[in-house]
Amino acid sequence: MKYIMKTFVVLVFGLALLGLGAALQCYTCEASGACDKTRVCDSEDTCLSLTGSGGVKRKQCIKYTDCDLVKIGIKFRGISNIIFNCCTSDLCNAASVSVASHSVVGILLSLALFW
């Protein structure tokens, strides 16, 4: 009985570790069309979903440390009224970005009020 229990624990632990090494998958697009292509993120660990004025959409892999108001604003400097969301599970950037996500304009206005 102890042997079966030890084998079970080792098996469960091994399967849990196996899942940790899997690469993240994100939807990708750089246009106003459908964002249904997927990509395995090589060195990135986060999926980005971004919308801007005029129906501009971007979905891609990104480093978690770059999912920050300032870095997103610099990286996508040509896009106005940016709303973005970052997530860390497979294909989590499928849905369009909602108003409840990070709004660059809203955050900038909030910072200006406290300045």
N, C-alpha and C positions, 0 to 999 in steps of 0.2 A: 504494500500500500504506500509506504514512504517513497519507493522508487517511482511509482506512477505520479505522485504529487510533485516530486522534484522534476520529473520530466515535463510535466504540465507547466510548472513555473518557468523553467528554462525556455520552453517553447513560446509561451506568451511573451516573455521578456525579449526573446530573439525577434519575434514578429514585430514588436513595438519598435525596436531599434531599426529594423529594416525599413519601416515607413519614414523614419527621420531622414534618411539619405535621399529620398526622392526629390527631384527637381520640381520647382513650382511651374505651373502652366498658367498663362494669361491670354486673354483675347487681345488682338492687336488690330489697329487701324489708324490711318492718318488722313481721313477724308470724311465727307458728310454721308457716305454710303453705309452699307451694312458692316458691322464690326464682328464678323463671324470667323475670322482666321484665328488660329491659336498658335502659340509659340512656347517652347520650353525655355524658361529663363536660365541662362548659363551662370552669370555672376550676380544677377539681381535676385532679391528676395521678397519683392512686393509687386503687386499689380496696381496699375494706375488707371483710373477712368477720369477723363477731363472733358468738360464742355465749355464753350465760349460763345461770344456773340456771333450771330449769323449761322448758327447750327454747326459750328466747328466742333469736331469730336476727335479725341485722341485716347487710345487704349494701348497700353504697352507695359513691359516689365521695367522696373525701376528699383534702385537701391532704397531700402527703408530710410536711410539717413538723408536721402534727397527728397523725401515726401514731407516737405516743409514749405510753408508759405513763401518765404524768400527765395528758396531754390527753385520752386515751381514757377514763380513769377519771372525769374531770370531765364530759366530754360525755355519757357513758352512766352517770351517777351512780346511777340507779335500778335498774341491773342488777347482780346479784351474781355472783361467780365468773366473771368475764369472761375469755374466751380469745379472742385476736384475731390476725389476720394481715393484712398489707398487701402488695400486689403491684402491679406497674406495667406489665403487658401486658394486651391486650384480653381481657376476660371471664375473667381469671385468678382471680377470687373465686368460681368455680363450685362447687368442692368444699367440703365442710363443714370447719370448722376442726379441726385435729388437736391432740392434746396436745403435740405437738412445737412448736406455734406459741407465740406470746407468751402466757404465763399471768400475769395480773396478780397472782394470789395467790402463785405461785411466786417471782416477781420481788420482791414486797414482803417475803416471808419471807427471801429471800437478802439484801436490803438491811438488814433488821432484825438479821440475824446479824453484819453487819459494822459496825453502828452502835455 
